[in-house]
Structure formats: structure tokens, C-alpha cells
């Protein structure tokens, strides 16, 4: 299982409706049963900032 989500903080456009700037975070969550960390199982979460 892999879940990916995008959280946008701001999105700016110019007069021609083209994207000038995007800021936010990209989150990825996946479950790998081969990995086990105590009681949390193999659930791993990573996050990347976008600017």
C-alpha cells in the first residue's frame, strides 16, 4: 500500500493563468510488512517541502 498526498499552502498565477509559484508539502506513506519497528509495524512516512 502506498498513499501520496499534496498539501498546498499557496498557488500564484499570472494574468494568463499560468502558475508562477507553488508552495506546500508532498507526503508519502507506505506499508512494508518486511519492516517492523516495535509496535508500529512497517508503516513509513516521508515528507518533502515544496517551494
KAFENLIN-V422341 format. One record per residue. RES is the residue in one small letter. OMEGA is omega as a letter, one per 20 degrees, with the letter a starting at -180 (999 if undefined). Layout:
# KAFENLIN-V422341
res=RES omega=OMEGA
res=RES omega=OMEGA
This chain:
# KAFENLIN-V422341
res=x omega=r
res=x omega=r
res=x omega=r
res=x omega=r
res=x omega=r
res=x omega=r
res=x omega=a
res=x omega=r
res=x omega=r
res=x omega=r
res=x omega=a
res=x omega=a
res=x omega=r
res=x omega=a
res=x omega=a
res=x omega=r
res=x omega=r
res=x omega=a
res=x omega=r
res=x omega=a
res=x omega=r
res=x omega=r
res=x omega=a
res=x omega=a
res=x omega=r
res=x omega=a
res=x omega=r
res=x omega=a
res=x omega=r
res=x omega=a
res=x omega=r
res=x omega=a
res=x omega=r
res=x omega=r
res=x omega=r
res=x omega=r
res=x omega=a
res=x omega=a
res=x omega=a
res=x omega=a
res=x omega=a
res=x omega=a
res=x omega=a
res=x omega=a
res=x omega=r
res=x omega=a
res=x omega=r
res=x omega=r
res=x omega=r
res=x omega=r
res=x omega=999
